[in-house]
Amino acid sequence: MLPPFTSTSVNYDCVGSKNGNGSTWSWAAGCVAVAAAFIPTTTSRETSEQSNPCLMKNTTSTTNDLNENHKQLVINYDQTEVPTKNGVEHRALRILLFAESFPSFTSGITRRFKEIIRRLAKKGHYIHVITGCKNASTWTDGNDLLHEHVTFSILPSTAFTNKIDCACPFLFPHTKPSICSAIRNYQPDVVHVVEQTPAAMMCGVFAKALNLPIVWSSHTNIDFYLSTYVRSYAVKFARKIYQYIRLKHLVYSSINLTVSQDFADFMEQTGVPSPILVWKTGVDSDLFHPQRKSLTMRQRMFGTKHNYTVDEMNNITLFLCVGRISPEKNFEFLSLVLDRIPSQTFLCIIGDGPFRQTLEPLFPIERVYFFGYLGGEELASAYASADYFIYASISETFGQVYLEAMASGTPVIAAEGGQMKEFFHNGEHGYVWKPGDLDDAEKAVRHAMKERDRLSINARKQALKHSWDNAADQLDNVYYSALIKHNDDHYAAPSTFFLIFRLFYYTIVWFICIGLAIVFMLPFVRVCSPIIKNTTTTAATSTALSSKNRQKNDNNNNEISLSYKNGFRKQTITK
């Protein structure tokens, strides 16, 4: 690890500004950086380093120790498991994690990092989290191990809660503590940056300027989201701008990660340097378990407006959908699917978001209940108490909810996605439909309803193969690989002169990229606003149309015979 920069050498605020009067060379360095920022980035990580001839090999004792360890490690970048340990005990690392999404915000990303951080702490590592989530530090309350090993820098943020339902606050660079000061004060061995938001890229800039090894993980398919949140005529151009910005920053990292081979292949096709390693995903198979099936929870999932008796409730097939209620999740498609399947079915949607007000009128209130937020054991009980998990989103890079449903013994019916190939087999753990194909979706639902028990057993067995322990072990190895690779290939601590040059160079690149986004992307953003007027009329119209379509479909439905097992409906469909 490089020695920390002390205040006796130079005192910095954020964005590479030096306290005191500027000098002539700094203006020249800034001009050079501006010109260099427009040079197209190649697919080699060494290109940006070669532009700085000042960098020297690190000859510190830390590097020598790492080189000795490196001889005993096997690093295979053609596989997803890197590196393997050959009897070498890894020392405790100081890991700095930049994650704008963190508890109490709920998403697949935050659930992943909660599980991973717990396991990294058990390994003896120390983790410092930089986030904009104001109550993130309360997550460690009551856990002595986490309280000792996990610390936080909570930076001022702006949450766009009334517009876009996602935790992507812009972390202001000039506040105290700043991203730069948080990095320098913590003196990390490795920096893990999550996603490519403006603040995340700024963290990557400072880590690169301070010559620290970077692991960068990409979890969200922003390329797809642009088609939802950018006006159609500007999508193609906005996507090119975004891919350029992403490439300019991901070349800084020692190792790039993502969560599925399908998304890794896509990123490589857009120019991100290979290899991009696939970070395994796990599931808590003790929490998400079929034994958490609950009659009480099942009753709650039908809502308070439906006073079903136990017999009536057990005669209804209960579908569950879990997720953030936002436009890219494609909930509208489920309203169309619901009109195609037997009337003795019910859909419970668990999740929340501003788009909920827009979405609710599209569904008949007698067949759908919007539950709101659930977490922990209650969420696990909801998974286990449903008959099927149904999901229409095609924007997932992995989709944690699939594994949670499968671990609960709940078969999955979903829109087909490339990322599902790594854990899901059509006809074995559930059924998939071709995205946008309503006929195929109806067929998938009807196939699944014929063989719930077999699908349930297979889904649980498959989910047990995916462990958070394995995912944490892999990330532990990746951190050490990044540290070793960085010190093998790279450099000693730069002098004050070249440190300032690096700060100018990388921050000006950042400013130019953000400027491109503001000029060529921001003006074309469209945001779905909640429906305020005519909600009652829309709901009545939706209900009338649904009733008409349902009556038409019920005339052609297969005869459904029902039997019971363990207090829940076991169904067989005969033609």
N, C-alpha and C positions, 0 to 999 in steps of 0.2 A: 504494500500500500504506500502511496506517496505521502511524504510528511505534510502535516497541515500547514496552511498559509497563516502566518501570525501577523498580528497587527503592527509589529515592529518593522516588517518589510514593506507593507503597503496596506492601506485601509480602504476597503471597497464597500460601496453600497451595491444595489442591484444594477443589472444591465450594464455592467462593466464601467461604471463611472467612478473616477478617482476623486477622493475628497481633495479639494484645492484647485489651483488654476491648471488649465490644460496646457499641453506643450505642443510645439509645432509638429513633432513626429506623430502625435496621436491623430491629428487631422489627416496626415498623409496615410496613416494606417487605415483610417476610416474610409478614405477614398478607394484604397486598394481593396478593402473588404466589400464595398458596394459593387465594384467592378467584378470581383470574384464571385459574388452571389449570383450573377446572371450567367455564369458559365455552366452549361448543362452538367448535371451530376452523372458520373459513370456508375457502373455496377460494381465497382471495386471500392472497398472500405478504405483502401490506402490512398485514394486520390486526394481526399481532403487533407490527409496528413502530409502528403508530399508538397502541398502548397505552403507548408510551414517548415522550412529547412532547419529551423532552430532545434527541432526535437531530437533528443539523444536517447540512447539506450539507457535503461535504468540499471544502475549497478549497486543498488542498495542491498543490504543484507536480507531484507524481506524478499526481494526478487530472487536472490540466490536460494533461499529456502523454498520458494515456490517452484523454481526450476528443478530442485531435487524431487519435489513431489510430482512434478509434471512427468518425470521419467517413469514414475510408477503408475501413472494414470493412462487409461486408454480412452481416447476421444474419437468417436466415430460420428462425423457429421452427416453421414448418409442415413443414420437411424435416429429415432426419436428419443432414445435413451442414451444420454451422454452426461458425463463420462461414467465409466464403471470404476468401482473402487477395488483395488488389489491390496487389501490389508492396510491401507493408509487411513489414519484417523484424521478427519478434517477438523481444523481448529474452529472455534466459534467466530462467526463473521459479524461485522457491523453492517447491516443492510438498511439502505434508505429506500423506502417505497413511496413513490409519488402516485397517489390514487385519488382522483377527485371524487369517485364514487366509493363511499365507505359507510358502514352502518352509522346511523339508522336507515339510510337509504337502502331500498330493497331491490336487488337485481341478481342475476346469475353471477355477475362479476363479484359483487360484494360477498355473496355466499361462498364463492371460491376462495377469496382471500381470507375470510374468517377461518375457514378450515385449514388453509395452508399456514397462516400465521401461527395458529395454535401448535401445529406440528413443528414448525421451525423453532418456536420457543422451547419446545421439549428437547430439541436437539442442542440447545444451548446458545442459539444465535440471538442477537439483539436486533430488533427491528424498529426503525423510526419512520413513522408514517406522516407524510405531508399531504394534507387534504383540506378541502373547504367545507366539509361537513362539520357543522359547529358543535355537535354533541358526540363526535366520534370517540373522544376519550372515555366516555362512560361505558364503552364496550368492554373495557378491562375490569370494571368494577366487580368486586367479589371473587376475582381470580388472581391469587397471589403470583402465580407463574407469569401470567400475562402482564400483570402490573409491574413486575420486575424487568421483563424483557421487551416490552412494547411501550414506546413513547410517541408523542404526537407534536406536530406543529400545525396548529389550526389557523389558517390564514383567512383574512377577510374574503368574502365571496358574494356573488350575486346569483341567486337561484331564479331561473326563469319559470317559476311554478305556475304562473297563470297562462303560459304559452306552450312551452315544450316540456313534457313530463319526463325530464331526465336530470340527473345530478351532474350537470356540467358547468359549474360556476367558473367564471373567469377570475383567477386568483391575481389580484392586483400586484404588479411587480415592485412598486415603490413603497409598500407598506412594511411595517415592522411587526413580527419578523418577516423577512423577505425569503424567497426561495433560495437565493444565493447564500444568505447568512445561515439559513437552516442547514444547507449542505456543508458549509465550511465549519460550523460549530459541531456538527455531529461527527465529522471526519469518517465517512463510511468507507468500507472496503469495496462495496459494489453498490451501484444505483439501479433500481428497478423502476422503469417508467411505464405507466399503463396508459394505453391509447395515444391518440395524436390530437388532443385538444390544444388550444393556444398555450395554456399554462403548462401542460405536460411537455410540450415541445420546448418551452422556456426552461423547464427543469433539465431536459436533455442538453440544451445549449450550455447551461452552467456546468453540468457534469462533464461535458466534453471540454469546455474551456479550462476547467480545473484538472483535466487529465485523469478522470476516474473511469473505471470500466462500467459499461452500461449494458444492462439487459432490458430490452424493450419488448413488451407484450401487446399484441393487437387482438382485441376481443370482439370488436363491433364492425360490421360490414357497412362502413360509412358510404361506400360506393353505391350500395343499394339504397340506403336511407336518402341519398340525394334525390332519387327519383320520387320520393314521397314529399320531401320538404323543399324542393326547388321547382320552380315553374318548368313545365315540360320543354319549352323551347330553349331553355338554358341548361338543361341537365347534362348534356354531353360536354359542353364547354366547362361547366362547373366541376365535373368529374375529372377532367384533364388537369385543371388547376389544383384540385385536392390531391391527386396522385403525384403531381410535381412537388407539392409541399411535403407530403408524406415521405417521398423519396429523399428529399433534401435533408430530412432529420433522421430517418432510420439508418442511413449510412454511418451515423455516429456510433451506433451500438456495436458492442463486441459480439452479441448474440441476439437475434430476433426470434421471438416466440409467437405462436398463435395456437388456437385450440382445436383445429381440425386440419387434416391434410387437404381437404377440398379448399379451404380458405387460404392455406399456405400456397397451394398451386396457383390460385387466383392472384395472390399478391406478387408472386414471382413473375407472372405474366404481365403485371403492370410495372415491372422494373425494379421491384425491391430486391436487393442482393440476396442470392441464395448462399448457403442453405437457410431456410426458415424452419426452425424446429417446431414440432407439434408437442405442445404441453398437454399431458394427459389430464383427463377430467375424472373426478371420482364422485361418489355419493355416499352419504352416511346411511348404510344399510341397516343400522340398528335403530336410527330414528325413523327412517322411511321403511316401514315393515308392514306386511299384511295383517299382523296381529293388532294393529292400531285401528282396525275397522270398528266403527262405533255406530250403534243405532241412533244414539242421541245426536251425533254429528251429522248423520244422514238426514235426520229430521231438520236440523238447522240449515242444511244445504238446499232445502226446498223453500225456505223463506217463511216469514210470518204470515204472508197473505194466503198461503195454501194450507188449509187445515186438513191434511190427509191423515187418514187412519194408518196404522202400521201396515195393514193388509194392502190398502190402496198404494201406499208408498213403495212397498216391496214389489208391486205389480208394474211399476214404472222403471224403465231403464234410465239410470242417472249418468249423464255425461258431465265431465268436469273439464274446465279450461282454466289454467293458471297463468297469469302474466300481467305485465304492465299494460294498462289500457291506453294504447297509443296507436296512431294510424298505421304504422308499419307492421303491426301484429295481425292485420287482416281479419279482424273480428267480424267485419261485415259479411264475409264469405260464410261464416258459420250460420248466420241468419238464413241464408239461402239453403244451406244443407239441412237445417232443421225443418224446413217446409217439405223436404223430399222424403223424410223418414217417418215411421209410424207415430201416431199421435200419442201413444203410450211411452213417450220419452220426455226427458227434462234436462235442461242444461243449467249448470251452476258455474258462474264465472267468478273466480277469486282473483282479486287485484283491484287497483284503483288508478286514477289519473284524470286529468281535465277532459280527455276525450270521452270519458264515460257518459257525460251529459249529451254528447252527440250520438253515442252508440245506443243507449238504452231504448230510444223510441223505435229502433229498427227491429226490435225483438218483441214477440208477443209476451205480455206479462204473465200469462197463465202457463207458459212453458219455459221461462227463463228467470233466474234469480241472480242479481248482481250482489254478491256477498260482501265485497269490500276486501280489506287487507286481512290476511291471516299469516301467521308465522310459527316457527318452532313445532311443538308437538301438535298444536291444533291443525296446522297445515298438513302435517304427516297423517293425521287422522282423517282429514278430508280426502286426501289421495286414496287412502285405503278403503274409505267408505263409498267411493264412487264405483260404478261398473266399468266405465271406460274413460280414458283421458283423450280429449280431442283438441287438435291444435292446427290452426290454418296459416301460421306465420311461415314465410319463406325467406325471412331476413336473418335467420339465426346462423351464427358461425359455429355454434355447437348446440346449445339448447339444454340447459341444466334440468329443465322441467321434465324432459323425456326420461332421463335416468331416475329422477325422483318418483315418477309415476311407475316405472318398471320395477323399481326396488320395492314399491308398495304392493306389487302384484296386480297393478291396474294396466290392462292392455292399452297400447297407444294406437290412435287413429289420427293420422296427420298428413299434411301436405308434404310431398316428397322433397327432400333436400339432400345435397351431396354430403353434408356433414353427418347424416344419419348412417351412412355406410359403415362407420367405424364401430357402431354399437347396436345397430338395429337391422333385423332381417325381415323383409316383408313376408307375411304369412306365418312367421314364427313368434314374433313378439307383438304383433298387431298388424295393421294394414295401412298403407299409404295411398294417396291419390296424386294424380298429376296436377301440379299447381294450376289453379284456375279452371279445372275441368269438373263441373258440377256433377255430371253423370258418373264420372269415375269416383268422386267423393261419396256419392250415394252408394255405389257398389262396394266401396271399402267399408262403409259403416255396416251394411247388411252382411257382408262376409264376416266381419268381426263379431256381430251379434249371434252368429251361429255357433261359436266355439270359444266362449269366454274362458272357461276353465283351463283349457290347454294353453291358450295364449298367456294367461295369468302366470302359470307355473314357469313357462319358458322365459317370460319377461323378468321374473324375479331371479332366476338362475343367471341370466345374462348380466343383470345389474350388479350381481355379486362379484363379477370379474373386474369391476371398476372401483378402485379404492383411493381415498384421499391420501392414505399413507404412501402409496406408490407415486402419486402426483407430487407430494412434498419431497420425497426422496429424489425424484427427477429434477425438481427445481433446485434442490440443494446441490446437486451435481452441476447443474447449469451455472449457478453462481460461481462455483469454484473454477469451472471451465473458463468463464468470462474473465475472472481475475488472473488466471494463469495465461490465457491468450493475450490479454492486454499487456501484461508485463513481459511476455516473451517477444511480442512484436513491437512494443512501443517504448516508452520514453521516461527519462528522469524529469523531476520537477522543473518546469521552465523558469528562467529568470524573470524578474519583475517586468522587464521590457517586453519579453515575448508573452508573458501571461496577459498583459494588457492588450497586446496585439490579438491574441486568441479571443479574449473577451469581446473586443471590437468586431472581429471578423464574424464570430458565430452569432452574436446578438444582432448585428446588422442583417445577416442572412435571415434571422428570425423576423425582424421588423419588415423586411421586404416580402417575406412569405405571408405574414399577416396582412400586409398592405394589399397583396394580390387577392386574398380572401375577401377583404372588405370591399374592394373595388369590383371584383368580378364574380363574387358569389353572394355576398350579403344582400345586394339589391334585388336578387331574384328569389329570396327565401319566401316561402309561403307557410303560414302557420294555421292549423285548423282551430278555429274558435268554437267554443261550446255553443250549442243551439239554445237561444233564450226565448225567442218568439215561436209561436205556433207549435210548441212542444206537445200540447194536448191533442191538437188536430193530427199531427204527424203520428203520434202513438196510436190514435184511434184508427187512422188509415192503415198503419202497419198491421194492427191486430185484425182488421177486417180482411186484408189481403191474405194474411197468414191463415185465417180460418177457412177462407175459400180454397186456398191451395191445399190445405191439410185435408179438407173434405174430399177433394179430387184425388189426392194421393192415397187416402185411406181405402178408397174403393178398389185400388189396385194392390194394396199391401198384401204381403204374405200372411197366412194365418199364424198367429203367435200363440203357442201353448207354453204355459208357465208351470214350473215346479219350484220347490223351495229347498234350500240347503243352508244350514248354519244360520238361519234367521234372515238370509238374503235371497233374492231371486236368482235362481239358476234358469236360464232361458234356452229354449230350443226353437228354432224357426223351421217350419216345414212348408213345403210348397204344395 
